[in-house]
Amino acid sequence: MVIHCCAPPGGCTSNGLSSSSSSLSLLRPAASVRSSRSPSSLALPLPPDLSVSQPPPQPQPRRRRRRLDLLPAAAIRSSLPPRSSDMDSAVTGLYPLHRCKTLHLVRHAQGIHNVEGEKNHDAYLSYDLFDAHLTPLGWQQVSNLRKHVQAHGLSKKIDLVIASPLLRTMQTAVGVFGGEGYTDGIGAPPLMVANAGNSDHPAISSLNCPPFIAIELCREHLGVHPCDKRRSISEYRPLFPAIDFSLIENEDDVLWMPDVREEDEEVAVRGMKFLNWLWTREEKEIAIVTHSGFLFHTCFIPSKPMEMIVIHRSRATCASTLQTVNSVQLSSWIKG
């Protein structure tokens, strides 16, 4: 899954909104207008001999105009959901581009655990799937997405690639956003050595591509499923020499527990911490290769005031494009 997301640098709160109030809050429906008829006008008419003169109507106090009425039409239009044709420029209606980051969120390609789990869900409990690697079909998906990224010029725009520290996510990250084939004897280390993680894939160069870092905050649901348990960092370094693991504090996986599965709410909180950490980075355009569970609970929590609108579907990349409105604007390609 690839997601293209713009959000203000103020960070996110636990409900997914920016710390600043949403400008769409001004677009509330107008209050219903009460009847102007007085109570006496609803009474039965009096006989002529009993009729009484009515006092002259008193002037009603002038109400202050609502702020929405004072907004120019252009300002109101700028707060409305952008059209799909304006996806790249619509964010300027709410936030200047220099105050935004662009995030490309990528769900890893098919792993061996996906294949076995579709046959039998209990397979996710098998240690044979420990730190699951990509399947041959997964590598083909990586190749297809790489072509898509390069064809649209995204590979030249991205300043940083972040990956969850598991085999399948790092394989996807270097395959999509890494350099070309690696040649022995050059000065720069490869992003991935040949056949890393039983991939039967040639080495990938770290030249002519953005830097890569691994971080634990964007990992999959933690616990119980061995496919979501990572290896030690000392095992990963020889396989992915050019990936920066310095932000991972522990050599071994102390976050994964065999008998406790992370709650959905805990994944969402971790996702908010990750997004807030991203606003501390200086890079403006960042690719993040992570997992379906993390993406769902970070971006698609029903309680978040975001509206998702499907605006594009691409069979070539097994993806569809979404866009959100409110204080976060988001478009995404989601694996179908």
C-alpha positions as CSV (number, residue, x, y, z in Angstrom):
1,M,0.0,0.0,0.0
2,V,1.3,3.4,-0.9
3,I,-0.2,6.5,0.7
4,H,0.6,10.1,-0.3
5,C,-0.2,12.3,2.8
6,C,0.0,16.0,3.6
7,A,-0.4,17.3,7.1
8,P,0.5,20.4,9.1
9,P,3.8,20.3,11.1
10,G,1.9,20.9,14.4
11,G,1.7,17.2,15.0
12,C,-1.2,15.0,15.7
13,T,-3.3,14.4,18.9
14,S,-4.7,11.1,19.9
15,N,-7.8,11.7,17.8
16,G,-5.8,12.2,14.7
17,L,-6.4,16.0,14.3
18,S,-3.8,18.7,14.2
19,S,-3.3,20.6,17.4
20,S,-4.7,23.6,15.6
21,S,-8.5,23.7,15.0
22,S,-9.8,22.6,11.7
23,S,-10.9,25.4,9.3
24,L,-13.8,23.2,8.2
25,S,-15.4,23.7,11.6
26,L,-16.7,27.0,10.1
27,L,-18.8,25.0,7.6
28,R,-21.5,23.9,10.0
29,P,-25.1,24.0,8.6
30,A,-26.9,27.2,9.2
31,A,-29.2,27.2,12.3
32,S,-32.9,26.5,11.5
33,V,-35.1,29.6,11.3
34,R,-37.9,29.7,13.8
35,S,-41.4,30.9,12.9
36,S,-41.8,34.7,12.9
37,R,-45.4,34.5,13.9
38,S,-46.2,35.8,17.4
39,P,-48.3,33.6,19.8
40,S,-51.3,36.0,19.5
41,S,-51.5,35.4,15.7
42,L,-52.2,31.7,16.4
43,A,-55.3,32.6,18.7
44,L,-58.9,32.6,17.5
45,P,-60.2,36.0,16.3
46,L,-62.2,38.0,18.8
47,P,-65.7,39.4,18.1
48,P,-65.7,43.1,16.9
49,D,-67.1,44.4,20.2
50,L,-64.4,42.6,22.2
51,S,-61.5,43.4,20.0
52,V,-58.6,45.2,21.5
53,S,-55.9,47.4,19.8
54,Q,-52.6,45.7,19.4
55,P,-49.5,47.6,20.5
56,P,-47.1,48.5,17.6
57,P,-44.5,45.8,17.0
58,Q,-41.3,46.3,18.8
59,P,-38.1,46.3,16.8
60,Q,-36.2,43.1,17.2
61,P,-32.6,43.4,18.5
62,R,-30.1,43.1,15.6
63,R,-28.2,39.8,15.9
64,R,-24.5,39.7,15.1
65,R,-23.8,38.1,11.8
66,R,-22.2,34.6,12.0
67,R,-18.5,34.4,11.1
68,L,-19.4,32.2,8.2
69,D,-21.5,35.0,6.6
70,L,-18.5,37.3,6.7
71,L,-16.1,34.9,4.9
72,P,-15.5,35.7,1.3
73,A,-16.6,33.1,-1.2
74,A,-13.0,32.2,-2.1
75,A,-12.2,31.4,1.6
76,I,-15.2,29.1,1.8
77,R,-14.2,27.3,-1.4
78,S,-10.7,26.8,-0.1
79,S,-12.1,24.9,2.9
80,L,-14.1,22.4,0.7
81,P,-12.7,19.0,-0.2
82,P,-10.3,19.3,-3.2
83,R,-11.2,17.8,-6.5
84,S,-9.1,14.8,-7.6
85,S,-7.6,16.9,-10.4
86,D,-6.4,19.4,-7.8
87,M,-4.9,16.8,-5.4
88,D,-1.4,18.2,-5.4
89,S,-2.4,21.8,-5.0
90,A,-5.5,21.6,-2.9
91,V,-3.6,21.5,0.4
92,T,-2.7,25.1,-0.1
93,G,-6.3,26.0,0.7
94,L,-5.8,24.9,4.3
95,Y,-2.1,24.9,4.9
96,P,0.8,26.5,2.9
97,L,2.9,23.8,1.3
98,H,6.0,25.0,3.1
99,R,4.2,24.0,6.4
100,C,3.4,20.5,5.1
101,K,5.1,17.1,4.7
102,T,4.4,14.6,2.1
103,L,4.3,11.0,3.3
104,H,4.2,8.0,1.0
105,L,3.0,5.1,3.1
106,V,3.8,1.7,1.6
107,R,2.4,-1.6,2.8
108,H,4.9,-4.4,2.3
109,A,4.5,-6.8,-0.6
110,Q,3.2,-10.4,-0.2
111,G,5.1,-12.4,2.4
112,I,5.2,-16.1,3.1
113,H,2.9,-15.6,6.1
114,N,0.2,-14.0,3.9
115,V,0.1,-17.1,1.8
116,E,0.0,-19.6,4.7
117,G,-2.4,-17.4,6.7
118,E,-4.9,-17.4,3.8
119,K,-4.9,-21.2,3.8
120,N,-5.2,-21.5,7.6
121,H,-5.3,-18.6,10.0
122,D,-3.7,-20.7,12.7
123,A,-0.5,-20.7,10.6
124,Y,0.2,-17.2,12.0
125,L,1.1,-19.0,15.2
126,S,3.8,-21.0,13.6
127,Y,7.4,-20.3,14.3
128,D,8.2,-21.5,10.8
129,L,7.0,-18.1,9.7
130,F,9.3,-16.2,12.1
131,D,10.2,-12.8,10.6
132,A,8.5,-13.7,7.3
133,H,10.2,-12.8,4.0
134,L,8.7,-11.9,0.6
135,T,7.4,-14.6,-1.8
136,P,8.4,-14.6,-5.5
137,L,5.0,-12.9,-6.1
138,G,5.9,-10.3,-3.5
139,W,9.1,-9.5,-5.3
140,Q,7.2,-9.1,-8.6
141,Q,4.9,-6.7,-6.8
142,V,8.0,-4.8,-5.6
143,S,9.2,-4.6,-9.2
144,N,5.8,-3.4,-10.5
145,L,5.6,-0.7,-7.8
146,R,9.2,0.4,-8.5
147,K,8.3,0.9,-12.1
148,H,5.3,2.9,-11.1
149,V,7.3,5.1,-8.7
150,Q,10.0,5.8,-11.3
151,A,7.5,6.5,-14.1
152,H,5.8,9.2,-11.9
153,G,9.1,10.8,-10.9
154,L,8.6,10.0,-7.2
155,S,12.0,8.4,-6.8
156,K,13.6,11.7,-7.4
157,K,11.4,13.6,-5.0
158,I,11.8,11.5,-1.8
159,D,14.2,12.7,0.8
160,L,14.1,9.7,3.2
161,V,12.9,6.1,3.3
162,I,11.7,4.7,6.7
163,A,11.2,1.0,7.1
164,S,9.8,-1.2,9.8
165,P,12.7,-3.5,10.9
166,L,11.4,-6.8,9.6
167,L,12.6,-8.7,6.6
168,R,9.5,-8.2,4.4
169,T,9.4,-4.4,5.0
170,M,13.1,-3.8,4.4
171,Q,13.1,-6.0,1.3
172,T,10.1,-4.0,0.0
173,A,11.7,-0.7,0.9
174,V,15.1,-1.3,-0.8
175,G,13.4,-3.0,-3.8
176,V,11.1,-0.1,-4.5
177,F,13.2,2.9,-3.6
178,G,16.8,1.6,-3.7
179,G,19.4,2.0,-6.4
180,E,20.1,-0.3,-9.3
181,G,22.0,-3.5,-9.2
182,Y,25.1,-3.5,-6.9
183,T,28.6,-4.0,-8.3
184,D,31.4,-5.3,-6.1
185,G,34.3,-2.9,-5.7
186,I,32.4,0.4,-5.5
187,G,32.9,2.5,-2.4
188,A,29.3,2.6,-1.1
189,P,27.9,-0.5,0.7
190,P,24.8,-2.2,-0.8
191,L,21.4,-1.5,0.6
192,M,20.8,-5.3,0.5
193,V,23.2,-8.1,-0.2
194,A,22.4,-10.9,-2.6
195,N,19.8,-13.5,-1.5
196,A,19.1,-11.6,1.8
197,G,16.3,-13.4,3.7
198,N,16.1,-16.3,1.2
199,S,15.1,-13.8,-1.4
200,D,17.0,-15.3,-4.4
201,H,17.4,-11.6,-5.4
202,P,20.6,-9.8,-6.5
203,A,22.2,-7.2,-4.4
204,I,20.7,-3.7,-4.5
205,S,22.9,-0.6,-4.6
206,S,22.7,2.4,-2.2
207,L,23.9,4.8,-4.9
208,N,21.5,7.4,-6.5
209,C,18.8,6.9,-3.9
210,P,17.7,8.5,-0.6
211,P,19.0,7.4,2.8
212,F,17.2,4.5,4.6
213,I,16.5,4.2,8.3
214,A,14.7,1.6,10.4
215,I,12.4,2.5,13.3
216,E,10.3,0.3,15.6
217,L,7.3,2.7,16.0
218,C,5.9,1.6,12.6
219,R,6.0,-2.1,13.2
220,E,3.0,-4.5,12.8
221,H,0.8,-5.5,15.7
222,L,3.2,-6.8,18.4
223,G,3.1,-10.2,20.1
224,V,1.8,-13.8,19.6
225,H,2.4,-14.1,15.8
226,P,6.1,-15.1,15.2
227,C,5.9,-13.6,11.7
228,D,5.9,-10.2,13.4
229,K,8.9,-10.8,15.6
230,R,12.1,-9.3,14.4
231,R,15.7,-10.7,14.4
232,S,18.5,-9.1,16.4
233,I,20.0,-6.0,14.9
234,S,23.4,-7.7,14.5
235,E,21.7,-10.2,12.2
236,Y,20.2,-7.5,10.0
237,R,23.3,-5.3,9.6
238,P,25.2,-7.7,7.3
239,L,22.0,-8.3,5.2
240,F,21.2,-4.6,4.8
241,P,24.5,-2.8,5.2
242,A,23.4,0.7,4.1
243,I,20.2,0.9,6.3
244,D,20.7,3.0,9.4
245,F,19.6,1.0,12.5
246,S,20.9,3.6,15.0
247,L,17.4,4.6,16.1
248,I,16.6,1.1,17.4
249,E,17.6,1.0,21.1
250,N,17.7,-2.7,21.8
251,E,19.7,-5.4,20.1
252,D,17.1,-8.0,20.6
253,D,13.3,-7.7,20.1
254,V,12.0,-6.8,23.6
255,L,8.7,-5.5,22.3
256,W,7.3,-8.8,21.0
257,M,5.8,-11.2,23.6
258,P,4.7,-14.7,22.8
259,D,1.5,-14.6,24.9
260,V,0.3,-11.0,24.7
261,R,-1.1,-9.4,21.5
262,E,-0.9,-5.6,21.3
263,E,-4.4,-4.0,21.5
264,D,-5.8,-2.0,18.5
265,E,-5.8,1.1,20.7
266,E,-2.2,0.7,21.6
267,V,-1.3,0.4,17.9
268,A,-3.1,3.7,17.2
269,V,-1.3,5.4,20.1
270,R,2.0,4.1,18.7
271,G,1.0,5.4,15.3
272,M,0.3,8.9,16.7
273,K,3.7,8.9,18.4
274,F,5.3,7.9,15.0
275,L,3.5,10.8,13.2
276,N,4.5,13.3,15.9
277,W,8.1,12.1,15.6
278,L,8.0,12.6,11.8
279,W,7.2,16.3,12.3
280,T,10.6,16.6,14.1
281,R,12.4,15.5,10.9
282,E,13.7,18.1,8.5
283,E,12.8,16.0,5.4
284,K,9.8,17.2,3.5
285,E,9.0,14.1,1.4
286,I,9.3,10.8,3.1
287,A,8.5,7.2,2.1
288,I,7.4,4.8,4.9
289,V,7.3,1.1,4.4
290,T,5.2,-0.6,7.0
291,H,2.3,-3.1,7.6
292,S,-1.4,-3.2,7.0
293,G,-2.4,-3.4,10.6
294,F,-0.3,-0.3,11.5
295,L,-1.6,1.6,8.5
296,F,-5.2,0.7,9.3
297,H,-5.1,1.7,13.0
298,T,-3.1,4.8,12.4
299,C,-4.9,6.2,9.4
300,F,-8.4,4.7,9.3
301,I,-9.7,4.7,12.9
302,P,-13.5,5.3,12.7
303,S,-13.4,7.8,15.5
304,K,-11.0,10.1,13.6
305,P,-12.9,12.9,11.8
306,M,-11.5,12.1,8.4
307,E,-13.5,11.5,5.2
308,M,-12.0,9.0,2.8
309,I,-12.9,9.5,-0.9
310,V,-11.8,7.0,-3.5
311,I,-10.5,9.0,-6.5
312,H,-8.3,6.6,-8.4
313,R,-7.7,2.9,-8.9
314,S,-4.7,1.4,-10.7
315,R,-4.7,-2.3,-11.5
316,A,-1.1,-2.0,-12.6
317,T,0.0,-1.5,-9.0
318,C,-2.9,-3.3,-7.4
319,A,-3.8,0.0,-5.7
320,S,-6.5,2.6,-5.2
321,T,-6.2,6.2,-4.3
322,L,-7.9,7.9,-1.4
323,Q,-8.1,11.4,-0.2
324,T,-9.2,12.8,3.2
325,V,-10.4,16.2,4.2
326,N,-10.3,18.1,7.5
327,S,-7.0,19.1,9.1
328,V,-5.2,16.2,7.4
329,Q,-5.3,15.7,3.7
330,L,-4.4,12.2,2.5
331,S,-4.3,10.2,-0.7
332,S,-3.3,6.6,-0.9
333,W,-2.7,3.7,-3.1
334,I,-3.9,0.6,-1.2
335,K,-3.2,-2.9,-2.2
336,G,-6.3,-4.6,-3.5
